[in-house]
Amino acid sequence: MVKNYSSKILIILTLFSSTLFSIITPMAEELTLALNLSNQDQVAFINSMFLLVGASFSLIWAILGDKFPRKILLIIATFEWAFLTFLTIFSMNFQTLLFFQLFTAIGFGAALPLVFSLMIDLVEPENRGRKFGVLSAVYVLGNGLGQILSGFLIEVYTWQIPLIIISIAGFACSFLLFSIQEPSRGARDELYKFDKLDYKIKKEDLKQIWKIKSTLLILILNFTMFISIGAISSFFISMLKNSNDFSLSSTLATIFLIIVFGSQVPSGPIFGKLGDKKRKIDNNGRIKVVLTCLLFGSLLYIIAYSITFISKDIFTAFIFLGITFFGAFLFGGIDPLTQATLGEINPPQIRSTIYSLNYLAYSFGRSISLLILGQLFLVFNSQYTPGYFILSIMALACTLILVPILKFLPRDIKNIKSKES
């Protein structure tokens, strides 16, 4: 009973903490005007640095979690990001906004490693796959919640209101965390053999990873892919609102975001099931589905953003909506398949390190993507769509990395099976 209550609190915390890196991007235009920023690219830079600091500190929090009570660390980190988020409303210029956001990212970085570590010891091994699936889904939903909250409220209220709401949620989570159960480390693993997902990178594991070529290639694929598409959802609302692009209202732009990226909610399970089915008859089955999703998803994005060079009226906006909807649907099928493949081709002893590296690949890739988009925004006279078009071409180029993966993957699957038998 206490365990279920504790895990629910951790899920709620994951939801609200994941809103932090998406809360300011839909308000790029309003922040530029309110804080007298030079351009919207400075908001992209701040968001990029937020992700870098958060990802870097996630490793530090994971190490501290081995030495100090995780519950206390999570309370401190959550209170820290809630307090700094509240202080962000007093930002007066680029420097103060950057300062408050970077310190907010320090606490934000604790959520993933400490929540997963606590959840491992709270939940029975046979139920962890389902619970971690819920955590991953909630993390994605939180990202969307941050954008939706800002997108809808900014049209009626000032830019401070979404930040105040999230800071209040953070303070509430800090209070709730006092009531969770602090499990003993490995409490649920005494009778089970389980490789712990603690988001720490172990030096001894890196030597094994170099020997598994398809693992390295998938990590490179995810890194380059997120350099290409990582910023697309982050600034989607700002792109639609921008006067030099579609010039839609914030409310309509947010509705477009919900429609387009809401398509990724069912696409993960759909393509995951399809990939599993293909895998039963072909070792490359999952990766072939990834190739299909990446190839046609990129092409649809390229078509969608290319038509904006002809017209950006409301009729074109709805055509654009339809094309990007199917493109986003296809992209939503990639992550579960690459995650499943990484789990299959790596022995249990090094999976924690693998998923840690994969998380860093996502975070650093998205951070670089935001920097690229910000610079392209300046180059193309304060327009987002040319930058999105270029990023979509870069995503298409990522399909080339799948060619050697298709070559090495069957061999790596055979090797891991021979070691297990």
C-alpha positions in Angstrom: 0.0 0.0 0.0 2.8 2.4 1.0 4.8 1.2 -2.0 2.0 2.1 -4.4 1.5 5.5 -2.8 5.2 6.2 -3.0 5.5 5.2 -6.7 2.5 7.4 -7.6 4.2 10.4 -6.0 7.4 9.7 -8.0 5.3 9.6 -11.2 3.7 12.9 -10.4 7.1 14.4 -9.7 8.4 13.1 -13.1 5.4 14.7 -14.8 6.0 18.2 -13.4 9.8 18.1 -13.5 9.8 17.2 -17.2 7.8 20.4 -18.0 10.8 22.5 -17.0 12.8 22.3 -20.2 9.8 23.1 -22.4 8.1 25.8 -20.4 9.9 28.9 -21.9 10.2 27.9 -25.6 6.5 28.6 -26.5 7.0 32.1 -25.0 10.1 33.0 -27.0 8.5 36.0 -28.7 7.0 37.3 -25.4 10.2 36.9 -23.5 12.2 38.6 -26.3 9.9 41.7 -26.0 9.5 41.6 -22.2 13.3 41.2 -21.4 14.6 43.2 -24.3 16.5 40.3 -25.7 18.3 40.8 -29.0 16.3 38.0 -30.7 14.4 34.8 -30.1 17.6 32.8 -30.7 18.7 33.8 -27.1 15.8 31.8 -25.8 17.0 28.8 -27.8 20.5 29.3 -26.4 19.1 29.3 -22.8 17.0 26.2 -23.4 20.1 24.5 -24.9 22.3 25.3 -21.9 19.5 24.1 -19.6 19.6 20.7 -21.2 23.4 20.5 -21.1 23.5 21.4 -17.4 20.6 19.1 -16.5 22.2 16.1 -18.3 25.6 16.8 -16.8 24.2 17.1 -13.2 22.1 13.9 -13.6 25.4 12.0 -13.5 26.5 13.8 -10.3 23.1 13.2 -8.6 23.4 9.5 -9.5 26.7 9.3 -7.8 25.4 11.2 -4.7 22.5 8.8 -4.6 24.9 6.0 -3.7 26.3 7.9 -0.8 23.3 9.7 0.7 19.6 9.0 1.2 17.9 9.3 -2.1 14.7 10.6 -0.7 16.4 13.5 1.0 18.4 14.3 -2.1 15.2 14.3 -4.2 13.5 16.6 -1.8 16.4 19.0 -1.9 16.6 18.9 -5.7 12.9 19.3 -6.2 12.7 22.3 -3.8 15.7 23.8 -5.5 14.2 23.7 -9.0 10.8 24.9 -7.7 12.4 27.9 -5.9 14.7 28.8 -8.8 11.7 28.5 -11.2 9.8 31.0 -9.0 12.8 33.3 -9.0 12.9 33.2 -12.8 9.8 35.5 -12.8 12.1 38.3 -11.5 14.4 38.0 -14.6 15.1 41.4 -16.1 17.3 40.6 -19.0 19.1 37.8 -20.8 21.8 37.4 -18.1 19.4 37.0 -15.2 17.1 34.6 -17.2 20.1 32.5 -18.1 21.3 32.5 -14.5 18.0 31.4 -13.0 17.4 28.7 -15.7 20.9 27.2 -15.4 20.5 26.8 -11.6 17.0 25.4 -12.1 18.6 22.8 -14.4 20.8 21.6 -11.5 17.7 20.4 -9.5 16.0 19.2 -12.7 18.9 16.8 -13.4 18.2 14.9 -10.2 14.7 13.7 -11.3 15.6 11.0 -13.8 18.4 9.1 -11.9 16.9 9.3 -8.4 13.4 8.6 -9.4 14.5 5.5 -11.4 16.7 4.4 -8.6 14.0 4.6 -6.0 11.4 3.0 -8.3 13.7 0.0 -8.8 13.7 -0.7 -5.0 10.0 0.1 -4.6 8.6 -2.1 -7.4 8.9 -5.9 -7.9 11.2 -7.0 -10.8 8.3 -8.6 -12.7 6.4 -5.2 -12.7 9.2 -2.9 -13.5 8.9 -3.0 -17.2 5.3 -1.7 -17.0 6.2 0.9 -14.4 9.2 2.2 -16.3 7.1 2.4 -19.4 4.6 4.6 -17.5 7.5 6.8 -16.3 8.8 7.2 -19.8 5.4 8.1 -21.1 4.8 10.6 -18.3 8.2 12.2 -19.0 7.1 12.8 -22.6 3.7 14.0 -21.5 5.3 16.5 -19.1 7.3 18.0 -22.0 4.0 18.5 -23.8 2.3 19.8 -20.7 4.9 22.6 -20.4 4.4 23.7 -24.0 0.6 23.5 -23.7 0.5 25.4 -20.4 2.6 28.2 -21.8 1.0 28.2 -25.2 -2.5 28.6 -23.9 -1.8 31.0 -20.9 0.5 33.4 -22.7 -2.3 34.7 -24.8 -4.2 35.9 -21.7 -1.6 36.3 -19.0 2.0 37.5 -18.7 5.0 35.1 -19.2 5.5 34.8 -15.4 2.2 32.9 -14.8 3.2 29.5 -16.3 6.4 29.6 -14.3 4.5 30.4 -11.1 2.2 27.4 -11.7 5.1 25.0 -12.3 6.9 26.3 -9.2 3.8 25.8 -7.1 3.6 22.2 -8.4 7.3 21.7 -7.5 6.8 22.9 -4.0 3.8 20.6 -3.6 5.9 17.7 -4.9 8.6 18.6 -2.4 6.1 18.3 0.4 4.6 15.0 -0.9 8.1 13.5 -1.1 8.4 13.6 2.7 5.7 10.9 2.8 7.3 8.4 0.5 8.9 5.3 1.7 12.7 5.2 1.5 13.4 1.6 0.5 16.6 -0.2 1.3 18.9 -0.5 -1.6 18.3 -3.7 -3.5 15.3 -4.5 -1.3 13.4 -6.0 -4.2 16.3 -7.8 -5.7 17.2 -10.3 -3.0 15.4 -13.1 -4.7 15.8 -11.8 -8.3 18.6 -11.3 -10.7 18.2 -7.8 -12.1 20.4 -5.3 -13.8 19.8 -1.9 -12.2 19.0 1.1 -14.4 20.7 3.8 -12.3 21.9 6.2 -15.0 25.5 5.9 -14.1 28.3 5.3 -16.6 30.7 2.6 -15.4 34.3 2.7 -16.8 34.6 -1.0 -17.0 31.5 -1.3 -19.1 32.9 1.1 -21.8 35.5 -1.5 -22.8 32.8 -4.0 -23.7 30.7 -1.4 -25.5 33.5 -0.8 -28.0 33.3 -4.4 -29.1 29.6 -4.2 -30.0 29.6 -2.2 -33.2 25.8 -1.9 -33.6 25.5 -0.5 -30.1 28.0 2.3 -31.0 26.2 3.0 -34.3 22.8 3.2 -32.6 24.1 5.7 -30.0 25.6 7.7 -32.9 22.3 7.5 -34.8 20.3 8.8 -31.8 22.8 11.6 -31.2 22.8 12.8 -34.8 19.0 12.2 -35.1 18.3 14.4 -32.1 20.7 17.1 -33.5 18.4 17.0 -36.5 14.9 16.8 -34.9 15.5 17.6 -31.3 14.5 21.3 -31.6 11.5 20.7 -33.9 8.9 20.1 -31.2 10.5 22.6 -28.8 10.0 25.6 -30.9 6.9 24.4 -32.9 4.5 26.8 -31.2 6.9 29.7 -31.5 7.4 28.9 -35.2 3.6 28.9 -35.9 3.2 32.2 -33.9 6.2 34.0 -35.5 5.1 36.9 -37.6 7.6 36.0 -40.3 6.3 32.4 -40.5 2.6 31.5 -40.1 1.6 34.3 -37.6 -1.1 32.2 -35.9 -2.5 33.0 -32.5 -0.9 31.3 -29.5 -4.1 29.3 -28.9 -4.3 27.9 -32.5 -0.6 27.2 -32.5 -0.9 25.2 -29.3 -3.8 23.2 -30.7 -1.7 22.5 -33.8 1.1 21.2 -31.5 -1.4 18.9 -29.7 -2.7 17.5 -32.9 0.7 17.0 -34.6 2.7 15.6 -31.7 -0.2 13.9 -30.1 0.1 11.5 -33.0 3.2 10.1 -31.3 1.3 8.7 -28.4 -0.2 5.8 -30.3 2.7 5.5 -32.8 5.2 4.2 -30.2 3.1 1.1 -29.3 2.0 0.6 -32.9 5.5 0.5 -34.4 6.9 -1.2 -31.3 4.4 -4.1 -31.9 5.2 -4.1 -35.6 8.9 -4.2 -34.9 8.6 -7.1 -32.5 6.6 -9.0 -35.1 9.2 -8.3 -37.8 12.0 -9.3 -35.3 10.6 -12.8 -35.0 11.4 -13.6 -38.6 14.4 -11.2 -39.2 17.1 -10.1 -36.9 17.1 -6.7 -38.6 13.3 -6.5 -38.4 13.2 -3.7 -35.8 15.9 -1.6 -37.6 14.1 -2.0 -40.9 11.0 -0.5 -39.3 13.2 2.3 -37.9 14.6 2.9 -41.4 11.0 3.2 -42.8 9.9 5.6 -40.1 13.0 7.8 -40.4 13.1 7.8 -44.2 9.4 8.6 -44.8 9.1 10.8 -41.7 12.0 13.0 -42.9 10.6 13.2 -46.4 7.2 14.3 -45.1 8.9 17.0 -43.0 10.9 18.2 -46.0 7.7 18.4 -48.1 5.8 20.2 -45.3 8.4 22.8 -44.7 9.2 23.3 -48.4 5.6 24.3 -49.2 6.0 27.2 -46.7 8.4 28.8 -49.2 5.4 29.2 -51.6 2.8 30.4 -49.2 2.1 30.8 -45.4 -1.6 31.6 -45.5 -4.2 29.7 -43.3 -5.0 27.3 -46.1 -1.3 26.3 -46.4 -1.1 26.1 -42.6 -3.8 23.3 -42.6 -2.0 21.4 -45.4 1.2 21.8 -43.4 -0.6 20.4 -40.3 -1.8 17.3 -42.1 1.7 16.5 -43.6 3.6 17.1 -40.3 1.0 15.0 -38.4 1.9 11.9 -40.4 5.6 12.8 -40.2 5.5 13.1 -36.5 3.5 9.8 -36.3 6.4 8.0 -38.1 9.1 9.6 -35.9 7.2 8.5 -32.8 7.9 4.9 -33.7 11.7 5.2 -33.7 12.6 5.5 -30.0 10.9 2.3 -28.7 12.6 0.3 -31.4 16.1 1.6 -30.8 15.6 1.2 -27.1 14.5 -2.4 -27.5 17.4 -3.2 -29.8 19.9 -1.7 -27.4 18.5 -4.0 -24.7 18.7 -7.0 -26.9 22.3 -6.7 -28.1 23.9 -5.8 -24.8 24.5 -8.1 -21.8 22.6 -7.2 -18.6 25.7 -6.2 -16.8 26.3 -3.1 -19.0 22.8 -2.0 -19.8 22.7 0.7 -17.2 25.8 2.3 -18.9 24.2 1.9 -22.3 21.0 3.6 -21.4 23.0 6.4 -19.6 25.0 7.0 -22.7 21.8 6.9 -24.8 20.2 9.5 -22.5 23.2 11.8 -22.9 23.1 11.3 -26.6 19.4 12.5 -26.6 20.1 15.5 -24.3 23.3 16.7 -26.0 21.9 16.1 -29.4 18.7 18.2 -28.6 20.9 20.9 -27.1 23.0 21.2 -30.3 19.8 21.2 -32.3 18.5 24.2 -30.4 21.7 26.1 -31.0 21.6 25.3 -34.7 18.0 26.4 -35.0 18.7 29.6 -33.1 21.5 30.5 -35.5 19.5 29.6 -38.6 16.7 31.8 -37.2 19.1 34.7 -37.4 20.5 33.8 -40.8 17.1 33.6 -42.4 15.9 37.0 -41.1 13.9 35.8 -38.0 12.2 32.9 -39.8 11.9 29.4 -38.3 10.7 27.4 -41.3 13.9 27.6 -43.4 15.8 26.2 -40.4 13.3 23.5 -39.9 13.6 22.6 -43.5 17.4 22.2 -43.2 17.0 20.2 -40.0 14.6 17.9 -41.8 17.2 17.3 -44.6 19.8 16.5 -41.8 17.3 13.9 -40.4 17.0 12.3 -43.8 20.8 12.0 -44.0 20.7 10.1 -40.7 19.3 7.1 -42.6 22.8 6.5 -43.9 23.9 5.4 -40.4 21.3 2.6 -40.6 23.2 0.9 -43.5 26.1 -0.3 -41.3 23.7 -1.1 -38.4 21.9 -3.5 -40.7 25.2 -5.1 -41.5 26.5 -5.6 -37.9 23.3 -6.1 -36.0 22.7 -9.8 -36.9 26.2 -10.7 -36.0 25.9 -8.9 -32.6 22.6 -10.6 -31.8 24.2 -14.0 -32.6 27.2 -13.2 -30.3 25.0 -12.2 -27.3 22.9 -15.3 -27.7 26.0 -17.6 -27.8 27.2 -16.0 -24.6 23.9 -16.5 -22.9 23.6 -20.1 -23.9 
